[in-house]
Amino acid sequence: MSVENGGHRGKMNVSRERGATTYSGYIFLVILLIAASLAAWAVIGGVPQYGATKADKLIFVGTMIGSLLGILILASGFFMIQPNQAAVITLFGEYRGSERTEGLRWIWPWMMRKKLSARAHNVHSDRVKINDLRGNPIEIACNVVWRVQDTAQASFDVDDYKEFVSIQIEAGLRTVGARHPYDDFEGEAVTLRGGADVINRELLEELNDRLAVAGIVVDEAGLTHLAYASEIASAMLKRQQADAIIAARAKIVLGAVGMVEDALNKLSADGIVELDDERRAAMVSNLLVVLCSERETHPVVNAGSLY
């Protein structure tokens, strides 16, 4: 069977979880109590009397040993399954199924039982340094909620599924982080800083694809830390500040032009004053200075002619 994981193809046998044949532990608990009572009655009632033959003594010892062995075999077959827990059953190294039924269960003692938690695990990754799409070094970390979906794959298809999850979380985080720029100053691309929904969805899909081979499913994944690396943080902060100033000034100028246009149109429409081209240019200049200046403006009264 061909399996694709994280962009790499390989040939491997994929295990699939199936139900195991186990029995209710409560029924066998009753059987154990009855067997223990019968064994005690047989041992007490079969104690050899004084002067008993050697054969009678051997029969008594055999009965006592057999009773103890039977009780030990019954008692060693019990195991407990808690909610959201599973037991992987093997017989001499062969997978014989997984048991998920909650409560007290019983199985033949020579069948091995390995318990796995099917509960949700919450993992907060370490901060890793990667290069974004434009080669800028950044620090990134994420939080992942995962659980075991297929106990057979988690037990037999990977060596240590918990370590496998940790390594693949870091690998998936690096892959997704390298696909996008940290920030896009032209506002055209999906960025790590501005496209949280898209990034988190890509990270979720990437991790589910990577962890499918281990029978692990990821329920939630999202970035928890994102910052430029320390060596370029100061320079990038200045760039962000400059871009913010430019964007703000552009918006102010655009608004001021609209206000000047409205003022000139209003003056002309109401016939308040007739302005030739030179006077219009002077008024436009004065209004733009007043509207776009970062400091408080001080009017100058012109007592003479404009000319």
Phi, psi and omega in degrees: 000137181266131180235134178249128182219116177062031177087002181245137180255144178202169179253127178201157176273123182262124177282153178228133181291139173218163183289146179261157177267102176232175185231159179298127180289337182289323177295315180288338174293319176295317178299321180296317179296318179295317180297320179295321179294316179296320179296319179296319179295320181292321181290316181294317181285343184256014179295125182298138178280170179297129180088010179293154181287166179295327179294319178297321179293320178295322178297319179296315180296318179296319179297317181294317179294316179298319179296317179295319179296318179297318179293320179295320179296315179296316185291327183280356179271356182277143170207156186248136175245119178271165178303140182057043176224154179221154176239125178270122185259130176229151176232108182052043177087355180263132180290126181242014175118173179235139180252125179243000181290126183288152175108196182275125181236162179223141177212162180303135189298334181280000175266126185280146182231123177240120184271138177232142177275131175258014179282164178286136178249136179250120183237128173253115185288161173287158175288128179242147179260124180225172173255130179285188184302329182263010176085006179282131178288129180226160173252136186214147177211161182215166175242133185230134174249117183225163179208160178279123178260320180240107184291331180292315178296318181296329183274324192244340184267345175226157184287308179223104189293330179291316176294322178299318179298315182299316181292319182289331175297314179295319180295317179295323178296319178295320182296311182292320180296329181279351181280338189230154173284155176299314179213150179241109186284348175266352177071032183248329186259159171286126185245160177295325183279324186256345183249057186301316182298316180293316182296314181297322178293319178296319179296318178299313180294320180297316181291319178297323178293319182288324187266358180299327181296337181259007181070026181255137175241137179259123181271322181218146176206135180197152179287138177243344179214134178208121181199154172294149175297154188301329184289340180237003185299317182295315181295319181290329176295318177297321179295317178297319179295318179296317179296322179294320179295316180298317180295320180293317180296321179297321179292322179296314180297316180299318178292322180295320178299318178296320179294320179296317179298316178297321181294314180296319178295322180293317179298317181290319183293323182273354180066028182290317180207145176260123184243130172278181185300321183292318179291323177297319179296321180293320179293318178300315180300314181295317180294320179294323177297316181295316185283328185262350183290140177279345181248164178292132182271150179240116182292147176246123182276121179265108183277346182255199179278155177297334180268000000 
